[in-house]
């Protein structure tokens, strides 16, 4: 019997920066739901700082907030590893990630076979303070639901 894949949910954000807390809150809900079936990490690092956090997992779901002119606040966007080069300007968290993927490949370092991102469009990425805008807060259940669908699919693959 093959070992079960290691699944991680990584929340990027800061709960002292308003809407930037969305990913953290969603990840806490996922931890309650799945318990020891997944590893949930809350981290403020980005880019190359993520490398050590994700390299030992088979499947990684990154939860984040983004600032873009293309969508209204509260919009949830799903991305795959291959999409990251298209979104570098949306979040500083992804700076250096395409280089991480290339580095891991060249060095033959184990890297997640499946890496997905769920990001919520936030109102003001520079607001300092606790509490989220209503447009983002109201979409947290949708973000958790979409994340759960991804995790459930991964868990079903284990069976």
Secondary structure, DSSP 8 states (H G I E B T S, - for coil): ------EEEEEE--TTBGGGGHHHHHHHHHHHHHGGGSEEEEE---GGGGHHHHTT-SEEEEEEEE--SSS-TT-EEEEEGGGGGG-TTT-GGGTTHHHHHHHHHHTT----SEEEEEEEE-S-TT--BSS--HHHHTTHHHHHHHHHHHHHHHHHHH-
